[in-house]
Every structure is written in structure tokens, then in C-alpha cells.
Amino acid sequence: MLLSRFRGNPILRPSPSRPWESCAVFNCGVVHDGVRIHMLYRAIGEYDHYVSRLGYAVSRDGVSFTRLDKPVIEPDRSYDRWGCEDPRITSIDGTYYITYVALSKPPKMGGGPPRTALATTQDFKTYRKHGIITPEGSDSRDTVLFPRKINKQYVMLHRPYNWVRWNIWKNSGRLYTRFGEREVELKLEDEPRFPDRPSIWIAYSKDLKNWHGYKPIMEPRESWESWKIGAGPPPIETEEGWLLIYHGVDRDKTYRVGAALLDPDNPERIIARTRTPLLEPEAPYEKNGDVPNVVFPTGAITIEDKLYIYYGSADKTCSLATTSLKTLIKQIKSQR
């Protein structure tokens, strides 16, 4: 494995003294402001309803985090009343943009199906919710924003689970898909090519509200990602292109970590991509938990040449792995 696990893993564990995070804390998004590392993480306080809230933690060294006593983002809208899950954080022009999975129905009923909502903050003290940003008819998770505009547009990656070839059909010239238990018309400007398996898609916007240009850019390829793939942390800009850390899932539902380089001016073009995983479940806290055999990357920062990747371990705790950024990019490029 190219990534080295932090010896003190997991870095965040459930807190029995706080009912809202007493069962599980995992899938954390992070951002570095130059001095402190800010973290938002998914927390579970009970298993009967399994409703997620988002907690906040802060660190100066990226390893030891101090948590707040109360959640900072809770289910309080019609679209997220049954859960706020799996946050990712992107800093754009002084504002922190938070994408998170929003559930409008109980998790035990499928959760909605899931869609992605957007929230913002400038200080991690007050937050503003902006509603759903993924299109009607998309069972969307793993949504991340690029940290700057490309060709004067915001860019988003997401993973519409139900946008696969066998789940799309036409009727009277209109596109339809199955969205949970419903049949929904897809109102897209252009008809994209639908992949065979859940893949990473791209989209563009001028205002972060109205999105267009949906198309798949990365599909499952290797055996370790044969079921589905999804974006991990927001892409990181490097001299060699956009570094995308992602997760891949095989038919046995084991989650592993991969990486790709995207063209700096045209992120639809994949420069190179790992053929073997960077990290897979091996440690006890990755193999045993609420969902076994899961390493799920959701946050990443760079400090000089060191890349910190934060990931959910077995849907129970938050863990950390590191590597040299230059070494990782060299490894990816060698598998062009």
C-alpha cells in the first residue's frame, strides 16, 4: 500500500458522554486554513432510526482534534429531516462550501432516495443551508466541488447511482429512470451516454444552483472497483493536474481507495489512474465495525509535500493515512 496509516488510528471515536455521537463518528470532511484543520464528521447517536448529524472538530497538527459538545448541522429541513451524512468541504474565495447527503425519508426506507445538499460557512460557527443541488431523479452521493472555477464555471463531481444504462429508458422521446420506487423523467439539456455501472459524473454551473453538462468521466475498471466508484475528497490542484482521491467497491462490497489525475483545464480528461488500490481494509478498525471492510476517503489536505487523507473506517470511526504528494503523483503517472 502506498498510504501509511497513522499509528494512533482511529483519530476520532464515538463519545459515550454525548448521546448524539455515542454510537459512531465517521466519513469526515476537512479543510486547512493555513493554521488550523477544520473537520466536519458524520455522527450517529442511536441505531433504531440511524439519523445522522454533523459534528465539528478542530486541530493544529492534523492528528489531535478538539470537538464541540453539540452538532453544528442537524436535520431540520424537509429534504434532510432524516439525516445529514458524509460531508465534504471546499474552500472557494473565502467561503467554505459543504456538500452533504440529505435524506428526506427514514434510512430504513432507503432515505429518500439520497440526494446532495449544499451549506456554507465562513467561520465554522454559523451555517447557512442552500437546499438540494443534484438534479431530480438522481440518487446522488459522493458530490464534491472543485476549489476554483474552471473556464469561468463552478465544477462538480457526483455519483448518480441510478444513472446506469439498464435503469434508463425512453418514452415518446423523453428520458426516464427509476428513482427509488418512482419513475422520474430526466430533464437534461443533452442526452448523455449512460455507463453500465455507477460512475463518477461531472457537471457545470455559473451560480451553484443551476447545473448542466452532465456526463460520466470515470467508470469502474479494475476488479477491486467492479461494482461502483465515487469521488472522495474535493480535487486537489497540483502542478501535474487535479488529484482526485476516490473509492472503489467490488462485488463483495469491500471499499478501497484509488487515485486519478485530471487535466487542469479540462477535468473531463483523465490523465492517469491507479490500477491497484492505495489502501484497503487490513487493520481491525477497518475490517470490523458497523459496516465491515470499509475505508472511505472523504477529506484530504496537503502540508508542504505531505498528503493527509482522512477516511471513515468500517462506518464506525475516523482514521488517517499519509503519503508524499510527489511520490503519489509519480505513481499515478506511471500507470497512465
LOKEKOL-596943 format. One record per residue (C-alpha): x, y, z; residue number from 1; residue in three letters. Coordinates in steps of 0.1 Angstrom, whole numbers. Example, Ala and Ser with C-alpha at 12.3 -4.5 7.8 and 13.67 -1.06 7.14 Angstrom:
<timars>
     u     v     w num residu
   123   -45    78   1    ALA
   137   -11    71   2    SER
</timars>
This chain:
<timars>
     u     v     w num residu
     0     0     0   1    MET
    13    35    -9   2    LEU
    -5    51    20   3    LEU
     8    48    56   4    SER
   -18    45    84   5    ARG
   -13    68   114   6    PHE
    -2    47   143   7    ARG
   -27    63   166   8    GLY
   -58    54   145   9    ASN
   -86    58   148  10    PRO
   -82    95   154  11    ILE
  -119   100   162  12    LEU
  -140    76   181  13    ARG
  -176    76   194  14    PRO
  -182    97   226  15    SER
  -204    78   251  16    PRO
  -209   111   271  17    SER
  -226   128   241  18    ARG
  -258   110   231  19    PRO
  -258   123   196  20    TRP
  -224   108   187  21    GLU
  -223    79   211  22    SER
  -225    51   185  23    CYS
  -204    61   155  24    ALA
  -184    90   141  25    VAL
  -170    86   106  26    PHE
  -167    99    70  27    ASN
  -152   133    78  28    CYS
  -146   163    55  29    GLY
  -116   185    63  30    VAL
  -101   218    51  31    VAL
   -69   236    61  32    HIS
   -70   274    66  33    ASP
   -32   277    68  34    GLY
   -32   274   106  35    VAL
   -59   251   117  36    ARG
   -75   220   102  37    ILE
  -113   221   104  38    HIS
  -133   189   103  39    MET
  -169   181    99  40    LEU
  -179   145   106  41    TYR
  -210   123   104  42    ARG
  -223   112   138  43    ALA
  -248    85   149  44    ILE
  -263    85   184  45    GLY
  -287    56   181  46    GLU
  -293    26   159  47    TYR
  -331    24   160  48    ASP
  -336    52   135  49    HIS
  -300    58   125  50    TYR
  -303    95   119  51    VAL
  -270   113   111  52    SER
  -259   147   123  53    ARG
  -227   166   115  54    LEU
  -202   174   143  55    GLY
  -173   198   142  56    TYR
  -137   193   154  57    ALA
  -105   214   150  58    VAL
   -68   206   151  59    SER
   -34   223   146  60    ARG
   -14   192   138  61    ASP
   -40   172   118  62    GLY
   -39   144   144  63    VAL
   -53   156   177  64    SER
   -88   171   173  65    PHE
  -109   190   198  66    THR
  -147   185   193  67    ARG
  -177   207   201  68    LEU
  -203   194   225  69    ASP
  -232   198   201  70    LYS
  -237   191   164  71    PRO
  -234   220   140  72    VAL
  -256   208   112  73    ILE
  -288   189   120  74    GLU
  -318   175   101  75    PRO
  -342   204   101  76    ASP
  -355   208    65  77    ARG
  -380   187    45  78    SER
  -351   174    23  79    TYR
  -328   164    51  80    ASP
  -352   157    80  81    ARG
  -340   121    83  82    TRP
  -303   126    80  83    GLY
  -272   148    71  84    CYS
  -244   125    60  85    GLU
  -209   123    46  86    ASP
  -198   160    45  87    PRO
  -171   173    21  88    ARG
  -157   208    24  89    ILE
  -143   230    -3  90    THR
  -129   265     2  91    SER
  -137   289   -27  92    ILE
  -129   326   -25  93    ASP
  -130   328    13  94    GLY
  -162   308    18  95    THR
  -164   271    29  96    TYR
  -189   251     8  97    TYR
  -202   219    24  98    ILE
  -218   192     3  99    THR
  -236   165    23 100    TYR
  -260   137    16 101    VAL
  -296   146    26 102    ALA
  -322   121    34 103    LEU
  -359   130    32 104    SER
  -372    96    44 105    LYS
  -361    73    72 106    PRO
  -328    55    64 107    PRO
  -346    21    69 108    LYS
  -369    31    40 109    MET
  -340    40    17 110    GLY
  -336    76    29 111    GLY
  -354    93     1 112    GLY
  -335    81   -21 113    PRO
  -304   101   -12 114    PRO
  -296   135   -28 115    ARG
  -269   161   -22 116    THR
  -275   194    -4 117    ALA
  -252   224     0 118    LEU
  -244   245    30 119    ALA
  -219   273    36 120    THR
  -200   289    64 121    THR
  -172   314    68 122    GLN
  -162   307   104 123    ASP
  -175   272   112 124    PHE
  -197   288   138 125    LYS
  -227   298   118 126    THR
  -240   278    88 127    TYR
  -265   285    60 128    ARG
  -283   258    41 129    LYS
  -290   263     4 130    HIS
  -310   232    -5 131    GLY
  -306   204   -29 132    ILE
  -280   208   -58 133    ILE
  -282   175   -76 134    THR
  -309   170  -102 135    PRO
  -344   155   -97 136    GLU
  -342   118  -105 137    GLY
  -306   113   -93 138    SER
  -298    90   -64 139    ASP
  -267   111   -57 140    SER
  -239   107   -32 141    ARG
  -202   115   -33 142    ASP
  -207   150   -45 143    THR
  -176   174   -44 144    VAL
  -169   208   -57 145    LEU
  -136   219   -73 146    PHE
  -118   246   -52 147    PRO
  -119   272   -81 148    ARG
  -138   279  -112 149    LYS
  -126   263  -145 150    ILE
  -134   282  -177 151    ASN
  -155   307  -156 152    LYS
  -177   279  -142 153    GLN
  -181   260  -110 154    TYR
  -174   223  -114 155    VAL
  -190   194   -96 156    MET
  -183   157   -94 157    LEU
  -211   134   -82 158    HIS
  -222    98   -84 159    ARG
  -258    93   -95 160    PRO
  -262    57   -85 161    TYR
  -293    51  -107 162    ASN
  -280    67  -138 163    TRP
  -269    34  -154 164    VAL
  -278    21  -188 165    ARG
  -301    -7  -176 166    TRP
  -321    18  -155 167    ASN
  -328    44  -183 168    ILE
  -354    42  -210 169    TRP
  -372    64  -235 170    LYS
  -409    71  -240 171    ASN
  -421    94  -266 172    SER
  -386   109  -270 173    GLY
  -383   116  -232 174    ARG
  -357   100  -208 175    LEU
  -369    82  -177 176    TYR
  -352    65  -148 177    THR
  -363    46  -117 178    ARG
  -357    68   -86 179    PHE
  -364    47   -56 180    GLY
  -399    34   -61 181    GLU
  -409    61   -86 182    ARG
  -404    65  -123 183    GLU
  -390   100  -130 184    VAL
  -384   120  -161 185    GLU
  -348   132  -166 186    LEU
  -349   168  -178 187    LYS
  -313   171  -191 188    LEU
  -302   195  -218 189    GLU
  -284   169  -237 190    ASP
  -287   131  -236 191    GLU
  -255   118  -220 192    PRO
  -240    84  -225 193    ARG
  -251    63  -196 194    PHE
  -225    38  -182 195    PRO
  -231     2  -172 196    ASP
  -222     7  -136 197    ARG
  -224    36  -110 198    PRO
  -197    60  -121 199    SER
  -182    95  -114 200    ILE
  -200   122  -133 201    TRP
  -192   159  -139 202    ILE
  -214   190  -142 203    ALA
  -210   227  -145 204    TYR
  -227   258  -131 205    SER
  -224   296  -131 206    LYS
  -243   301   -98 207    ASP
  -240   268   -79 208    LEU
  -278   263   -83 209    LYS
  -284   255  -120 210    ASN
  -262   227  -133 211    TRP
  -257   215  -168 212    HIS
  -233   194  -190 213    GLY
  -238   162  -171 214    TYR
  -216   134  -183 215    LYS
  -197   104  -169 216    PRO
  -159   108  -168 217    ILE
  -147    78  -148 218    MET
  -162    43  -147 219    GLU
  -153    11  -127 220    PRO
  -124    -5  -145 221    ARG
  -104   -28  -122 222    GLU
  -116   -59  -102 223    SER
  -113   -41   -69 224    TRP
  -138   -14   -81 225    GLU
  -160   -36  -101 226    SER
  -193   -26   -85 227    TRP
  -191    12   -83 228    LYS
  -168    41   -78 229    ILE
  -173    76   -62 230    GLY
  -154   108   -56 231    ALA
  -137   110   -22 232    GLY
  -124   144   -10 233    PRO
  -126   175   -33 234    PRO
  -100   175   -60 235    PRO
   -66   190   -51 236    ILE
   -48   212   -76 237    GLU
   -12   202   -83 238    THR
    13   211  -109 239    GLU
     5   179  -127 240    GLU
   -33   183  -127 241    GLY
   -62   178  -104 242    TRP
   -55   150   -79 243    LEU
   -87   130   -73 244    LEU
   -88   105   -44 245    ILE
  -118    82   -49 246    TYR
  -133    50   -35 247    HIS
  -139    18   -54 248    GLY
  -162   -11   -43 249    VAL
  -161   -47   -55 250    ASP
  -188   -73   -58 251    ARG
  -181   -84   -22 252    ASP
  -188   -48   -10 253    LYS
  -153   -41     1 254    THR
  -143    -4    -1 255    TYR
  -108     6   -12 256    ARG
   -90    38   -21 257    VAL
   -78    48   -56 258    GLY
   -65    80   -72 259    ALA
   -65    97  -106 260    ALA
   -51   128  -122 261    LEU
   -74   150  -142 262    LEU
   -64   176  -168 263    ASP
   -60   210  -152 264    PRO
   -81   229  -179 265    ASP
  -104   201  -189 266    ASN
  -112   178  -159 267    PRO
  -133   156  -181 268    GLU
  -100   142  -194 269    ARG
   -83   116  -172 270    ILE
   -45   119  -174 271    ILE
   -38    88  -154 272    ALA
   -54    65  -129 273    ARG
   -42    38  -104 274    THR
   -46     2  -114 275    ARG
   -41   -11   -78 276    THR
   -57     4   -46 277    PRO
   -37    28   -24 278    LEU
   -54    15     7 279    LEU
   -77   -14    15 280    GLU
   -92   -28    47 281    PRO
   -65   -46    67 282    GLU
   -65   -31   102 283    ALA
   -90   -44   127 284    PRO
  -108   -10   129 285    TYR
  -113   -11    91 286    GLU
  -124   -47    89 287    LYS
  -148   -47   119 288    ASN
  -174   -21   126 289    GLY
  -210   -12   118 290    ASP
  -202   -19    81 291    VAL
  -172   -42    78 292    PRO
  -143   -39    53 293    ASN
  -147    -2    46 294    VAL
  -120    25    40 295    VAL
  -140    55    27 296    PHE
  -120    87    20 297    PRO
  -138   120    24 298    THR
  -112   145    34 299    GLY
   -77   155    23 300    ALA
   -52   183    29 301    ILE
   -16   189    19 302    THR
    11   205    41 303    ILE
    42   210    21 304    GLU
    48   176     4 305    ASP
    28   156    29 306    LYS
    -7   145    19 307    LEU
   -32   137    47 308    TYR
   -62   116    37 309    ILE
   -90   112    63 310    TYR
  -113    83    59 311    TYR
  -142    65    75 312    GLY
  -132    31    89 313    SER
  -159     5    89 314    ALA
  -186    32    93 315    ASP
  -176    34   130 316    LYS
  -146    58   134 317    THR
  -125    84   116 318    CYS
   -89    74   106 319    SER
   -59    90    89 320    LEU
   -34    78    63 321    ALA
    -5    99    48 322    THR
    20    98    19 323    THR
    43   120    -1 324    SER
    23   140   -26 325    LEU
    52   139   -52 326    LYS
    56   101   -48 327    THR
    18    96   -52 328    LEU
    16   116   -83 329    ILE
    47    99   -98 330    LYS
    30    65   -90 331    GLN
    -3    76  -107 332    ILE
    15    89  -138 333    LYS
    34    56  -141 334    SER
     0    39  -147 335    GLN
   -11    62  -175 336    ARG
</timars>
